[in-house]
């Protein structure tokens, strides 16, 4: 039996190391040899030009649920975007808000800075969830491109111009922005810096895997209605488009900056929900693992697939090293794992222990994989649905 335990431990440990280190190194090696062609914005400078006529029409779709703290700044931000106003429409869908979101939005669009932009505020009395809003609104949008964005993220002023240039390629069905946190000192900011590098490099394989709800663009006609219980809509929408044979491009110069600060307790709930969505999307898009999707299949397995499996691989390593603890090497492995997980748990409950970057990163990763494990089980056991649940960042 020791040989079986050794085999299980070796395979699980190898997959964990590959997911966290091997895959990023392979992506880096490949992307360095296949760099993407830069797509920079033109210096439009808010001036009307003859070439504006060939720009695609864009609708910005912004679902909102209890966003009174951020909605005014977001509206002003959108009004400041450099894009022909005749080609731009903004839909703010208030989804059964119980705070002052609707009043603040309606007041803000009357300001002078917003006078030239086409804003529509549509208020629903009942909260139905983001998926229901997307399924209802997207089929009614007639513009060439739709941008889906979160209220709490600000967009770089040339974002629409950059997106329009990306969509000149008829094979591009999705364009993704680069996600940033306003607080650049947190472990979450370091994680998103790492994820942005991964997304950029995945594009060199053929397509970015998934999008971030802060800001992404799709060809409107390619939208496919989501199941009513969809959780991670910002993954399912773009990946259904990729499944149709289109590419999801990534724009490192198109930025979305998150204003809302992370709250530790609520952040863990958010990560559990995202992890439940990860399990759902692997089940619904299992066909993307097929070799016929080439680089997309490789990235989907190495990134999303193994991320979903990592908690189970970690548990298997812990159990098998314990079963082999009569050997000194595996006793060391077993004790090291217990120590790492205990240290991360202590640091999570006593944040003052997270004074160094390594401790912050260790805690963020272990807590993340714990949420991954719980979220995956919640989905499989039927405890998660697609209803909008606003969770503070």
LOMARGU-864493 format. One record per residue (C-alpha): residue in one letter; x, y, z. Coordinates in steps of 0.05 Angstrom, whole numbers, plus 32768, in hexadecimal, padded with zeros to 4 digits. Example, Ala and Ser with C-alpha at 12.3 -4.5 7.8 and 13.67 -1.06 7.14 Angstrom:
2
a80F67FA6809C
s81117FEB808F
END
This chain:
393
x800080008000
x803A802F800C
x8048802F7FC2
x800080447FB3
x8003807C7FE7
x804680927FCA
x802980947F84
x7FEC80BC7F99
x801780ED7FC0
x804880F77F87
x801181037F53
x7FEA81337F7F
x8029815A7F94
x8040815E7F4C
x7FFD817A7F35
x7FFD81AE7F6D
x804381C57F5B
x803181C67F11
x7FF381F07F1C
x801582247F48
x805A82267F28
x806281FA7EEA
x802782157EC4
x8039825F7ECF
x808182507EBA
x806A822C7E7B
x803B82667E6B
x807382987E75
x80A282707E49
x806E826A7E12
x805582B27E14
x809C82CD7E11
x80A482A87DCF
x806082BA7DB5
x805483027DCC
x801283247DBE
x800E835E7D90
x8001839D7DB9
x7FBE83BF7DAF
x7FC484077DC6
x7F8F843C7DC5
x7F9384747D92
x7F9B84BB7DAA
x7F5284CE7D9E
x7F5285047DD3
x7F0685077DD5
x7F0585277D90
x7ED485107D5B
x7EF784F07D20
x7EE384D37CDD
x7EFC848F7CF2
x7ECA848E7D2C
x7E9784767CF8
x7EB884327CF5
x7EB984287D40
x7E8883F37D5A
x7E4D84097D83
x7E5483F77DCD
x7E2283EE7E05
x7E3D83EF7E4D
x7E1183C27E77
x7E1783CD7EC2
x7DEC83A47EF1
x7DE883C47F36
x7DD083AB7F79
x7DD783D97FB6
x7E1184017F98
x7E0284467FB4
x7E4A844F7FCB
x7E6984467F86
x7E3484547F52
x7E41849F7F4B
x7E8C84987F40
x7E7F84607F0E
x7E4E848A7EE6
x7E7F84C47EE4
x7EB684957ECF
x7E8D84797E95
x7E7A84C07E7F
x7EC484CF7E7B
x7ED584957E4C
x7EF384A97E09
x7EC3848D7DD6
x7E9184AC7DA4
x7E5284BA7DCC
x7E2784A87D8F
x7E4484627D93
x7E3C84587DDE
x7E0084467E0A
x7E0284387E55
x7DCE840C7E78
x7DCC840D7EC3
x7D9F83D67EDC
x7D8C83DE7F25
x7D7983987F3C
x7D4983A27F75
x7D7683D17F9C
x7D6283DE7FE4
x7D9184197FEE
x7D97845D7FC9
x7DB984427F8A
x7D8184567F5A
x7D7A849D7F75
x7DC684A87F74
x7DCB848D7F2E
x7D9284B87F13
x7DAF84F67F34
x7DF584EA7F1B
x7DE284E17ED1
x7DC585287ED5
x7E0985467EE4
x7E2C856F7EAF
x7E64853C7EA6
x7E2F85087E91
x7E0785367E63
x7E22851B7E21
x7E1F84D17E33
x7DE284A47E28
x7DD184877E6C
x7D93845E7E7D
x7D8284497EC4
x7D52840E7EC6
x7D3983FE7F0C
x7D1A83BB7F1F
x7CF383B67F5F
x7D05836D7F6C
x7D4B83527F71
x7D5283197F3E
x7D9D83107F3B
x7DD283247F09
x7DC882E87EDC
x7D7F82F97ED2
x7D9283407EC1
x7DC6832A7E8E
x7D9682F77E6F
x7D60832C7E68
x7D8983677E50
x7DBF834A7E22
x7D8F832F7DED
x7D6F83747DE9
x7DB183987DDC
x7DBD83A97D93
x7E0383C67D97
x7E3E83A17D78
x7E62839B7DBA
x7E4A83967E02
x7E7683A87E3D
x7E6383887E80
x7E7E83AB7EBC
x7E7983AE7F08
x7E6383EE7F2A
x7E9E83F07F5A
x7ED583F07F25
x7EEE842C7EFF
x7F0284257EB5
x7F3D84447E92
x7F26847C7E63
x7F3F845A7E22
x7F2284167E33
x7EEB84187DFE
x7F1C842D7DC7
x7F4B83F47DD9
x7F1183C37DD9
x7EF983DB7D95
x7F3E83D07D78
x7F4083897D95
x7EFE83787D74
x7F19838A7D30
x7F3183427D30
x7EF3831A7D1C
x7F0C82DE7D45
x7F0983067D85
x7EC782FC7DAA
x7EDB83157DEF
x7F0B834B7E08
x7F23834C7E50
x7F3E83857E79
x7F7683857EAC
x7F5A83837EF3
x7F7B83AC7F2B
x7F6C83BA7F73
x7F7084017F8D
x7F9683E57FCA
x7FD683CB7FAA
x7FF583B57FEC
x7FC7837B7FFB
x7FD483317FEE
x7F9783317FC1
x7FB783677F96
x7FF5833B7F8E
x7FC883017F7B
x7FA5832A7F45
x7FE783427F2A
x7FFA82F97F22
x7FB682E97F03
x7FBD83227ED1
x7FFF83057EBA
x7FDF82C17EB2
x7FA582DE7E89
x7FD483037E5B
x7FFD82C47E4F
x7FC182977E46
x7FAD82C47E0C
x7FEC82AE7DE7
x7FD182667DEA
x7F92827C7DC6
x7F63829B7DF9
x7F5E82B77E3F
x7F3982887E6E
x7EFE82AE7E8B
x7EF482F87E99
x7EEE83267ED5
x7EAB83467EE2
x7ECC838A7EEE
x7ECF83947EA3
x7ECC83687E65
x7EAF836F7E1F
x7E8A833E7DF2
x7E6E833E7DAC
x7E2583487DBE
x7E0B83167D8B
x7E3482DE7DA9
x7E1382E07DED
x7DF4829F7E03
x7DBF82A07E3A
x7DD982867E7C
x7DB982507EA7
x7D8F82717EDE
x7DBD82527F12
x7DFE826D7EF3
x7E2F82867F27
x7E6D82A17F04
x7E4C82C57ECA
x7E8D82E87EB9
x7EAC82A57EAA
x7E7182827E88
x7E6082BA7E58
x7EA682C17E39
x7EB582777E3A
x7E7582667E15
x7E8D82967DE0
x7ED282757DDF
x7EAF82327DD9
x7E90824C7D98
x7ED582547D7B
x7EE4829D7D8C
x7F1F82B87DB3
x7F1F82DE7DF5
x7F5483147DEF
x7F7783377E28
x7F8A83817E2A
x7FC183937E5C
x7FB683DD7E4F
x7F6B83DB7E5D
x7F6283E37EA8
x7F2A83D97EDA
x7F3A83F17F20
x7F1383D47F5B
x7EFF84097F8E
x7EDD83DE7FC2
x7F0D83C57FF8
x7F0F837C800C
x7EEF8367804E
x7F0E83268066
x7ECF8303807E
x7EA583178042
x7EDF83088013
x7EE082C0802A
x7E9682BA801A
x7EA382D87FD5
x7EDB82A77FC7
x7EAE826C7FDC
x7E7A82837FAB
x7EAD828D7F73
x7EC882477F82
x7E82822A7F7D
x7E7F824C7F39
x7EC1822C7F26
x7EA381E87F32
x7E6581FB7F0A
x7E8C82157ECF
x7EB881D87ECA
x7E7981AC7EC9
x7E5581D77E96
x7E9281E37E69
x7EB2819F7E71
x7EB7819A7E25
x7EEE81D07E27
x7F1E819C7E42
x7F1A817A7DFD
x7F5C817B7DD6
x7F38819B7D9B
x7F3B81DC7DC1
x7F8781D77DC3
x7FA682107DEC
x7F6382227E0C
x7F5B81DA7E25
x7FA281DA7E40
x7F97821C7E65
x7F5182077E7E
x7F6D81C77E9C
x7FAE81E57EB7
x7F8C82237ED4
x7F4282187EE5
x7F4181CD7EE7
x7F7C81C47F15
x7F6781FF7F40
x7F2781DA7F4E
x7F4C819A7F5E
x7F8381B97F89
x7F5E81B47FCD
x7F52816A7FC1
x7F9A81607FAB
x7FB181847FEB
x7F8681588016
x7FA0811A7FF2
x7FE881307FFE
x7FDA813B8048
x7FB980F78051
x7FEC80CF8029
x802780F0804A
x800780E0808D
x7FFF80978078
x804980968064
x806180BB80A2
x808A807E80B9
x80BC80978085
x80E380D4809D
x80DA80FB805B
x808F80F4805B
x808B810380A5
x80AC81468094
x807B8151805C
x80418142808A
x8059816F80C2
x806881A78090
x802281A58074
x800281A680B9
x802F81E180CB
x801F8208808C
x7FD481FF8092
x7FD4820F80DC
x7FFD824E80D1
x7FCF8265809A
x7F92825980C6
x7FB0828180FF
x7FC382BA80D0
x7F7C82BB80B4
x7F5C82C180F9
x7F9382EF8114
x7FA2831F80D9
x7FDB834280FF
x8005830480F0
x8001831680A6
x8037834B80AB
x8065832F8075
x80568324802B
x806682D9802F
x803582CF8069
x7FFF82F78044
x800982CD8006
x8009828B802C
x7FC9829E8050
x7FA782B68011
x7FB782757FEB
x7FA382458023
x7F63826B8032
x7F55826E7FE8
x7F5B82237FE0
x7F308218801D
x7EFA82437FFD
x7F05821C7FBD
x7EF781DB7FE2
x7EBA81F58006
x7E9D82187FC9
x7EA581DB7F9C
x7E8181AF7FCF
x7E4A81E27FD8
x7E3C81E27F8D
x7E3D81967F88
x7E0E81917FC4
x7DDE81C57FA6
x7DE981FD7FD9
x7DFD82327FA6
x7DD282547F72
x7DDA828E7F43
x7DB282C27F6B
x7DD683047F74
x7DF583087FB9
x7E1A83487FC4
x7E5983397FEB
x7E8883718000
x7ECD836B7FE5
END
